[in-house]
Amino acid sequence: MLFAGNSKTVYLAPDPQTEPFIYAFDLNGSPCDTIYLPYEQVKRTPDELNDEKVFIEQSVRINSFGQLSIDWDPFPYRPLIKALGTDADGNLWVQRGDELTPVFDILDSSGSVLFTAVLPSRDDAIYWKFRMTPQGIVAFPQDPEEYQVVYLLDFR
């Protein structure tokens, strides 16, 4: 489940892995809108599946101090929606899950796409997490090879 909000609306993607729907609610919890995104599922590459398998299995071993091990079977498709957030203007930013480079559709309060933003030339960004805030985008690698880096990206 993914969610984001601003001073007027709360957005909820109940199953971003398999459903391209976002529900909008007012601050009282009343439904306002259902936003359907025309995203289609894309199969993950063998490398993507293996990377997730290794990451999850190692994480379980590390967090259990070597006491537990699992055989993880990754979901074969990329998520339809990877992240949600709102900007200072109240627009909803939706990160597509089917792309290898970060691609965001920016929607107005009625659910209409205003424009699409792409973070070019960052092949490693497939494994980044993004948090959209009114001040800009915070991006960080999920599993850095050396040290943790946090990127602050402006909305321009």
Backbone as ProteinMPNN parsed JSONL, in Angstrom:
{"seq_chain_A": "MLFAGNSKTVYLAPDPQTEPFIYAFDLNGSPCDTIYLPYEQVKRTPDELNDEKVFIEQSVRINSFGQLSIDWDPFPYRPLIKALGTDADGNLWVQRGDELTPVFDILDSSGSVLFTAVLPSRDDAIYWKFRMTPQGIVAFPQDPEEYQVVYLLDFR", "coords_chain_A": {"N_chain_A": [[0.839, -1.166, 0.0], [0.556, 2.196, -0.832], [0.725, 5.641, 0.055], [-0.059, 9.165, 0.044], [-0.279, 12.643, 0.792], [-1.772, 15.924, 1.085], [-2.703, 19.251, 2.102], [-5.383, 19.084, 1.495], [-6.17, 16.636, 0.347], [-5.985, 13.063, 0.567], [-4.162, 10.491, -0.848], [-4.361, 7.146, -1.981], [-2.905, 4.146, -2.896], [-3.947, 1.074, -3.032], [-2.979, -1.472, -3.847], [-0.254, -1.348, -5.212], [1.403, -3.028, -6.58], [-0.037, -4.665, -8.356], [-2.345, -3.301, -9.221], [-3.384, -0.497, -11.053], [-4.594, 1.757, -9.7], [-5.567, 4.677, -7.937], [-6.933, 5.938, -5.069], [-8.687, 8.797, -3.996], [-9.221, 10.773, -1.141], [-11.046, 13.066, 0.918], [-10.073, 15.183, 3.704], [-11.717, 14.363, 5.729], [-12.086, 11.747, 5.284], [-13.871, 10.983, 3.37], [-14.657, 9.565, 0.201], [-13.31, 10.977, -2.773], [-12.426, 10.704, -5.401], [-11.512, 8.341, -7.96], [-8.603, 7.396, -9.412], [-7.54, 6.18, -12.387], [-4.76, 4.736, -13.83], [-3.111, 4.26, -16.918], [-1.262, 2.04, -16.851], [0.707, -0.815, -17.61], [1.531, -4.188, -16.75], [4.912, -5.258, -16.566], [7.259, -7.728, -17.238], [9.834, -8.646, -14.974], [13.395, -8.578, -15.321], [15.721, -11.372, -15.476], [18.007, -10.646, -13.97], [16.98, -8.623, -12.279], [15.156, -10.132, -10.763], [16.912, -11.941, -9.532], [18.546, -10.151, -8.078], [16.693, -9.143, -6.182], [16.024, -11.515, -4.849], [18.51, -12.289, -3.702], [18.976, -10.016, -2.086], [16.767, -10.054, -0.246], [17.03, -12.61, 0.962], [19.618, -12.396, 2.106], [19.159, -10.264, 3.851], [17.345, -11.379, 5.69], [18.947, -13.339, 6.867], [20.992, -11.719, 8.004], [19.513, -10.05, 9.756], [18.544, -11.919, 11.503], [20.727, -12.795, 12.758], [21.977, -14.941, 11.514], [20.416, -17.097, 12.227], [18.086, -17.731, 10.894], [16.93, -18.76, 7.673], [15.687, -18.3, 4.374], [13.923, -19.246, 1.389], [13.45, -17.212, -1.004], [10.939, -16.251, -3.295], [10.66, -14.135, -5.759], [8.163, -11.754, -6.903], [7.105, -11.942, -10.246], [6.705, -9.669, -11.85], [7.265, -6.168, -12.469], [6.406, -3.541, -10.173], [3.335, -1.727, -10.62], [2.987, 0.862, -9.705], [5.441, 2.739, -8.155], [5.972, 4.787, -6.31], [4.404, 7.452, -4.465], [3.631, 10.923, -4.075], [3.275, 14.364, -3.024], [3.527, 17.717, -4.277], [4.466, 21.184, -3.608], [2.435, 22.603, -4.821], [0.251, 21.027, -4.575], [-0.003, 19.005, -6.396], [-0.1, 15.607, -7.527], [2.457, 13.263, -7.54], [3.371, 10.463, -9.321], [5.261, 7.651, -9.402], [6.172, 5.634, -12.034], [6.208, 2.105, -12.244], [7.051, 0.444, -14.235], [9.253, 1.259, -15.645], [12.825, 1.397, -16.151], [14.465, 3.596, -15.674], [13.849, 6.371, -13.483], [10.593, 7.537, -13.813], [8.07, 9.897, -13.657], [4.635, 10.614, -13.416], [2.826, 13.556, -13.297], [0.063, 14.697, -11.705], [-2.859, 16.743, -11.622], [-5.236, 18.055, -9.179], [-7.635, 17.0, -10.099], [-6.958, 14.648, -11.233], [-5.93, 14.652, -13.772], [-3.267, 14.293, -16.078], [-0.592, 16.419, -15.892], [2.08, 16.722, -16.732], [5.03, 14.808, -17.57], [7.827, 13.684, -15.794], [11.285, 12.889, -15.981], [14.098, 11.255, -14.666], [17.021, 11.445, -16.022], [19.803, 9.487, -17.32], [20.605, 7.832, -15.154], [21.195, 4.894, -14.561], [21.454, 3.309, -12.334], [19.391, 4.005, -10.728], [17.138, 2.403, -10.628], [16.974, 0.982, -8.312], [16.561, 2.862, -6.381], [14.842, 4.617, -3.768], [12.184, 6.915, -3.669], [10.986, 9.931, -2.288], [8.565, 12.228, -2.471], [8.237, 15.582, -1.627], [6.891, 18.731, -0.465], [9.104, 20.409, -0.686], [10.851, 19.311, -2.514], [12.367, 16.423, -4.095], [13.402, 13.585, -2.34], [15.854, 11.222, -2.682], [17.213, 7.952, -2.452], [19.555, 5.243, -2.511], [18.482, 1.867, -2.097], [20.08, -0.266, -1.252], [23.027, 0.408, -0.831], [26.307, -0.067, -2.224], [28.635, 0.883, -1.038], [28.622, 3.409, 0.825], [25.888, 5.153, 2.363], [23.985, 7.366, 0.416], [22.197, 10.336, 0.063], [20.075, 11.967, -2.086], [19.006, 15.183, -2.968], [16.572, 16.448, -4.889], [15.521, 18.998, -7.009], [12.336, 20.313, -8.1], [12.36, 21.398, -10.646]], "CA_chain_A": [[0.0, 0.0, 0.0], [1.258, 3.479, -0.866], [-0.156, 6.776, 0.274], [0.524, 10.503, 0.075], [-1.328, 13.602, 1.089], [-1.473, 17.343, 1.219], [-3.636, 19.897, 3.02], [-6.761, 18.893, 1.056], [-6.493, 15.31, -0.158], [-5.134, 11.912, 0.854], [-4.163, 9.562, -1.973], [-4.051, 5.792, -1.545], [-2.792, 3.077, -3.902], [-4.055, -0.092, -2.149], [-2.148, -2.588, -4.303], [0.546, -0.782, -6.309], [2.094, -4.087, -7.311], [-0.847, -5.263, -9.42], [-3.507, -2.493, -9.623], [-3.013, 0.892, -11.337], [-5.644, 2.629, -9.194], [-5.297, 5.516, -6.774], [-8.157, 6.481, -4.514], [-8.508, 10.089, -3.345], [-10.154, 11.019, -0.043], [-10.863, 14.361, 1.561], [-9.476, 15.043, 5.024], [-12.684, 13.707, 6.609], [-12.117, 10.338, 4.918], [-14.889, 10.726, 2.348], [-14.075, 9.361, -1.137], [-13.429, 12.102, -3.716], [-12.149, 10.341, -6.783], [-10.697, 7.17, -8.251], [-7.739, 7.716, -10.543], [-7.041, 4.999, -13.093], [-3.571, 5.022, -14.633], [-3.026, 3.254, -17.988], [0.001, 1.317, -16.731], [0.616, -2.252, -17.854], [2.58, -4.944, -16.081], [6.094, -5.609, -17.339], [8.036, -8.774, -16.556], [11.155, -8.278, -14.49], [14.49, -9.314, -15.954], [16.343, -12.341, -14.567], [18.892, -9.937, -13.035], [16.142, -7.968, -11.26], [14.64, -11.176, -9.877], [18.019, -12.454, -8.733], [18.948, -9.11, -7.123], [15.732, -9.13, -5.075], [16.166, -12.773, -4.11], [19.728, -12.193, -2.894], [18.779, -8.963, -1.09], [15.84, -10.513, 0.801], [17.605, -13.747, 1.698], [20.704, -11.894, 2.944], [18.579, -9.43, 4.913], [16.788, -12.267, 6.716], [20.082, -13.94, 7.598], [21.662, -10.684, 8.802], [18.625, -9.593, 10.829], [18.313, -13.005, 12.469], [22.06, -13.204, 13.209], [22.296, -16.231, 10.926], [19.574, -18.157, 12.78], [17.009, -18.062, 9.959], [17.17, -18.617, 6.236], [14.468, -18.52, 3.597], [14.088, -19.359, -0.052], [12.539, -16.171, -1.469], [10.481, -16.347, -4.675], [10.192, -12.791, -6.091], [7.04, -11.542, -7.808], [7.745, -11.879, -11.568], [6.44, -8.426, -12.57], [7.586, -4.906, -11.805], [5.179, -2.923, -9.645], [2.733, -0.74, -11.512], [3.256, 2.161, -9.094], [6.551, 2.577, -7.214], [5.963, 5.802, -5.263], [3.446, 8.553, -4.541], [3.977, 12.085, -3.267], [2.669, 15.612, -3.471], [4.438, 18.855, -4.284], [3.974, 22.389, -2.932], [1.225, 23.063, -5.496], [-0.81, 20.059, -4.349], [-0.042, 18.013, -7.47], [0.27, 14.249, -7.159], [3.542, 12.663, -8.312], [3.253, 9.014, -9.351], [6.405, 7.031, -10.078], [5.826, 4.415, -12.767], [7.017, 0.954, -11.87], [7.445, -0.354, -15.398], [10.43, 1.854, -16.263], [14.099, 1.19, -15.467], [14.849, 4.904, -15.165], [12.71, 6.968, -12.773], [9.647, 8.311, -14.598], [6.972, 10.333, -12.809], [3.511, 11.329, -13.997], [2.387, 14.564, -12.348], [-1.372, 14.869, -11.907], [-3.491, 17.813, -10.855], [-6.191, 17.561, -8.183], [-8.732, 16.28, -10.739], [-6.438, 13.386, -11.755], [-5.431, 14.826, -15.135], [-1.81, 14.353, -16.167], [-0.081, 17.734, -16.287], [3.309, 16.477, -17.474], [5.811, 13.662, -17.133], [9.21, 14.046, -15.456], [12.199, 11.755, -16.08], [15.447, 11.449, -14.139], [17.823, 10.782, -17.059], [21.213, 9.105, -17.136], [20.885, 7.2, -13.867], [20.82, 3.489, -14.689], [21.426, 2.694, -11.008], [18.239, 4.509, -9.977], [16.065, 1.411, -10.535], [16.926, 0.517, -6.926], [16.414, 3.998, -5.474], [13.536, 4.96, -3.212], [11.901, 8.336, -3.839], [9.962, 10.538, -1.444], [8.249, 13.56, -2.942], [7.819, 16.476, -0.555], [6.69, 20.082, -1.021], [10.382, 21.078, -0.898], [11.598, 18.639, -3.575], [12.369, 14.965, -4.034], [14.493, 12.931, -1.645], [16.11, 9.926, -3.321], [18.333, 7.241, -1.836], [19.672, 3.834, -2.906], [17.988, 0.945, -1.075], [21.137, -1.143, -0.77], [24.255, 0.933, -1.428], [27.468, -0.96, -2.134], [29.652, 1.436, -0.146], [28.054, 4.216, 1.896], [24.567, 5.68, 2.025], [23.93, 8.68, -0.204], [20.849, 10.883, -0.067], [20.031, 13.0, -3.105], [17.908, 16.136, -2.877], [16.307, 16.857, -6.257], [14.566, 20.089, -7.142], [11.226, 19.984, -8.99], [12.427, 22.112, -11.927]], "C_chain_A": [[0.892, 1.239, 0.0], [0.257, 4.581, -0.592], [0.645, 8.066, 0.292], [-0.609, 11.457, 0.384], [-0.823, 15.023, 1.095], [-2.543, 17.953, 2.115], [-5.105, 19.71, 2.642], [-7.144, 17.448, 0.789], [-5.485, 14.274, 0.32], [-5.293, 10.947, -0.309], [-3.699, 8.201, -1.491], [-4.018, 4.854, -2.741], [-2.804, 1.778, -3.111], [-3.208, -1.289, -2.558], [-1.303, -2.127, -5.491], [1.309, -1.829, -7.112], [1.279, -4.549, -8.514], [-2.028, -4.416, -9.905], [-3.11, -1.041, -9.857], [-4.099, 1.89, -10.927], [-5.133, 3.429, -8.009], [-6.633, 6.092, -6.339], [-7.84, 7.781, -3.804], [-9.615, 10.272, -2.312], [-9.951, 12.439, 0.462], [-10.361, 14.128, 2.981], [-10.433, 14.447, 6.06], [-12.794, 12.215, 6.312], [-13.179, 9.991, 3.893], [-14.222, 10.564, 0.983], [-14.332, 10.561, -2.039], [-13.349, 11.645, -5.16], [-11.422, 9.007, -6.831], [-9.917, 7.497, -9.512], [-7.23, 6.405, -11.129], [-5.865, 5.431, -13.953], [-3.409, 3.915, -15.676], [-1.694, 2.497, -18.002], [-0.241, -0.171, -16.958], [1.774, -2.961, -17.165], [3.677, -5.339, -17.065], [6.862, -6.659, -16.547], [9.398, -8.225, -16.142], [12.211, -9.142, -15.178], [15.023, -10.357, -14.972], [17.281, -11.68, -13.56], [18.1, -9.249, -11.924], [15.621, -8.995, -10.256], [15.741, -11.709, -8.963], [18.473, -11.435, -7.692], [17.999, -9.067, -5.924], [15.878, -10.373, -4.209], [17.373, -12.715, -3.173], [19.547, -11.176, -1.771], [17.905, -9.441, 0.068], [16.458, -11.64, 1.62], [18.757, -13.306, 2.589], [20.181, -11.063, 4.102], [18.014, -10.28, 6.039], [17.917, -12.88, 7.538], [20.76, -12.926, 8.512], [20.799, -10.281, 9.99], [18.325, -10.672, 11.859], [19.637, -13.535, 13.024], [22.396, -14.617, 12.747], [21.424, -17.377, 11.399], [18.475, -18.605, 11.814], [17.525, -17.977, 8.539], [15.863, -18.919, 5.527], [14.856, -18.731, 2.147], [13.042, -18.425, -0.658], [12.216, -16.357, -2.944], [9.894, -14.99, -5.076], [8.987, -12.791, -7.028], [7.617, -11.279, -9.203], [7.566, -10.567, -12.338], [6.923, -7.222, -11.762], [6.293, -4.327, -11.229], [4.627, -1.918, -10.646], [3.027, 0.677, -11.019], [4.359, 1.958, -8.06], [6.516, 3.584, -6.072], [4.882, 6.834, -5.543], [3.966, 9.7, -3.693], [3.282, 13.31, -3.814], [3.701, 16.727, -3.405], [3.779, 20.057, -3.608], [2.691, 22.93, -3.561], [0.053, 22.103, -5.312], [-0.934, 19.015, -5.441], [0.443, 16.668, -6.949], [1.342, 13.746, -8.112], [3.43, 11.155, -8.186], [4.46, 8.456, -10.099], [5.942, 5.74, -10.731], [6.756, 3.278, -12.344], [7.556, 0.173, -13.048], [8.735, 0.132, -16.059], [11.693, 1.531, -15.465], [14.666, 2.507, -14.941], [13.635, 5.516, -14.473], [11.882, 7.88, -13.681], [8.457, 8.615, -13.697], [5.898, 10.99, -13.65], [3.012, 12.281, -12.92], [0.949, 14.907, -12.693], [-1.889, 16.041, -11.08], [-4.54, 17.218, -9.926], [-7.375, 16.82, -8.795], [-8.272, 14.941, -11.319], [-5.942, 13.46, -13.181], [-3.916, 14.943, -15.119], [-1.397, 15.723, -16.69], [1.161, 17.59, -17.159], [3.977, 15.23, -16.902], [7.241, 14.134, -16.898], [10.06, 12.782, -15.46], [13.529, 12.156, -15.455], [16.39, 10.716, -15.088], [19.205, 10.369, -16.562], [21.535, 8.526, -15.775], [20.397, 5.761, -13.933], [20.73, 2.801, -13.33], [20.169, 3.066, -10.222], [17.063, 3.534, -9.935], [15.901, 0.936, -9.092], [16.858, 1.662, -5.919], [14.987, 4.063, -4.952], [13.378, 6.467, -3.346], [10.799, 8.755, -2.88], [9.756, 11.956, -1.945], [7.738, 14.367, -1.749], [7.546, 17.842, -1.178], [7.995, 20.815, -1.315], [11.197, 20.477, -2.044], [11.522, 17.137, -3.394], [13.604, 14.509, -3.265], [14.637, 11.557, -2.28], [17.306, 9.281, -2.644], [18.355, 5.801, -2.323], [19.208, 2.938, -1.763], [19.104, 0.125, -0.447], [22.47, -0.684, -1.366], [25.43, -0.019, -1.227], [28.498, -0.435, -1.149], [29.004, 2.184, 1.014], [26.732, 4.817, 1.421], [24.693, 7.103, 1.483], [22.465, 9.091, -0.257], [20.919, 12.03, -1.061], [18.813, 13.879, -2.853], [17.724, 16.717, -4.272], [15.254, 17.948, -6.267], [13.495, 19.691, -8.147], [11.336, 20.625, -10.37], [12.555, 21.187, -13.092]], "O_chain_A": [[1.866, 1.312, 0.749], [-0.914, 4.477, -0.958], [1.855, 8.066, 0.521], [-1.779, 11.101, 0.246], [0.379, 15.286, 1.108], [-3.23, 17.219, 2.825], [-5.988, 20.133, 3.388], [-8.298, 17.064, 0.978], [-4.295, 14.559, 0.461], [-6.41, 10.622, -0.711], [-2.765, 8.099, -0.695], [-4.979, 4.774, -3.507], [-1.77, 1.398, -2.561], [-2.762, -2.048, -1.697], [-1.595, -2.469, -6.636], [1.803, -1.542, -8.202], [1.841, -4.798, -9.58], [-2.657, -4.768, -10.902], [-2.556, -0.407, -8.96], [-4.478, 2.76, -11.711], [-4.368, 2.928, -7.185], [-7.369, 6.662, -7.144], [-6.843, 7.872, -3.087], [-10.782, 9.971, -2.565], [-8.836, 12.96, 0.444], [-10.239, 12.981, 3.41], [-10.005, 14.069, 7.15], [-13.512, 11.495, 7.006], [-13.369, 8.817, 3.578], [-13.325, 11.332, 0.638], [-15.439, 11.1, -2.066], [-14.086, 12.118, -6.025], [-10.792, 8.596, -5.856], [-10.493, 7.832, -10.547], [-6.57, 5.622, -10.447], [-5.971, 6.388, -14.719], [-3.557, 2.74, -15.343], [-1.077, 2.34, -19.055], [-1.266, -0.714, -16.549], [2.86, -2.402, -17.017], [3.419, -5.699, -18.214], [7.088, -6.508, -15.346], [10.024, -7.449, -16.864], [11.95, -10.282, -15.563], [14.801, -10.241, -13.767], [17.345, -12.111, -12.409], [18.501, -9.286, -10.761], [15.642, -8.758, -9.048], [15.527, -11.904, -7.766], [18.756, -11.8, -6.552], [18.446, -8.967, -4.781], [15.857, -10.289, -2.981], [17.267, -13.051, -1.994], [19.922, -11.441, -0.629], [18.261, -9.256, 1.232], [16.407, -11.612, 2.85], [18.875, -13.785, 3.717], [20.703, -11.148, 5.214], [18.182, -9.948, 7.212], [17.843, -12.93, 8.766], [21.068, -13.234, 9.663], [21.297, -10.182, 11.111], [17.895, -10.366, 12.972], [19.675, -14.581, 13.674], [23.013, -15.393, 13.476], [21.659, -18.523, 11.016], [17.988, -19.732, 11.908], [18.445, -17.215, 8.242], [15.038, -19.693, 6.013], [15.977, -18.43, 1.736], [11.881, -18.805, -0.808], [13.113, -16.595, -3.753], [8.736, -14.717, -4.762], [8.811, -13.702, -7.838], [8.533, -10.467, -9.335], [8.206, -10.37, -13.371], [6.978, -7.262, -10.533], [5.208, -4.597, -11.744], [5.377, -1.332, -11.426], [3.283, 1.579, -11.816], [4.234, 1.103, -7.182], [6.979, 3.279, -4.973], [4.494, 7.062, -6.689], [4.663, 9.477, -2.703], [2.763, 13.299, -4.93], [4.624, 16.692, -2.592], [2.664, 19.954, -3.099], [1.936, 23.643, -2.899], [-1.031, 22.347, -5.844], [-1.87, 18.216, -5.424], [1.284, 16.597, -6.052], [1.174, 13.789, -9.331], [3.398, 10.622, -7.077], [4.661, 8.749, -11.278], [5.388, 4.861, -10.071], [7.948, 3.487, -12.118], [8.431, -0.676, -12.879], [9.251, -0.536, -16.955], [11.638, 1.405, -14.242], [15.282, 2.532, -13.876], [12.501, 5.209, -14.842], [12.386, 8.854, -14.24], [7.903, 7.722, -13.057], [6.198, 11.827, -14.502], [2.8, 11.881, -11.776], [0.643, 15.344, -13.802], [-1.41, 16.293, -9.974], [-4.713, 16.0, -9.89], [-8.061, 16.081, -8.089], [-9.088, 14.179, -11.838], [-5.567, 12.437, -13.754], [-3.345, 15.609, -14.255], [-1.795, 16.135, -17.78], [1.286, 18.248, -18.192], [3.545, 14.678, -15.891], [7.797, 14.887, -17.697], [9.618, 11.729, -15.001], [14.026, 13.259, -15.685], [16.55, 9.5, -14.981], [19.692, 10.838, -15.534], [22.648, 8.713, -15.282], [19.322, 5.439, -13.427], [20.009, 1.814, -13.186], [19.914, 2.497, -9.161], [16.072, 3.816, -9.262], [14.808, 0.533, -8.692], [17.076, 1.449, -4.726], [14.047, 3.621, -5.612], [14.34, 7.212, -3.156], [9.816, 8.041, -2.683], [10.658, 12.79, -1.858], [6.914, 13.892, -0.967], [7.938, 18.08, -2.32], [8.002, 21.751, -2.115], [12.156, 21.102, -2.496], [10.702, 16.638, -2.623], [14.711, 14.987, -3.509], [13.662, 10.817, -2.403], [18.282, 9.95, -2.303], [17.302, 5.197, -2.528], [19.501, 3.209, -0.599], [19.079, -0.149, 0.752], [22.985, -1.309, -2.293], [25.537, -0.687, -0.199], [29.17, -1.224, -0.486], [28.859, 1.615, 2.097], [26.499, 4.965, 0.222], [25.421, 7.93, 2.033], [21.598, 8.282, -0.585], [21.719, 12.953, -0.904], [17.725, 13.382, -2.562], [18.612, 17.398, -4.785], [14.22, 17.834, -5.609], [13.731, 18.809, -8.972], [10.457, 20.404, -11.202], [12.623, 21.639, -14.235]]}, "name": "protein", "num_of_chains": 1, "seq": "MLFAGNSKTVYLAPDPQTEPFIYAFDLNGSPCDTIYLPYEQVKRTPDELNDEKVFIEQSVRINSFGQLSIDWDPFPYRPLIKALGTDADGNLWVQRGDELTPVFDILDSSGSVLFTAVLPSRDDAIYWKFRMTPQGIVAFPQDPEEYQVVYLLDFR"}
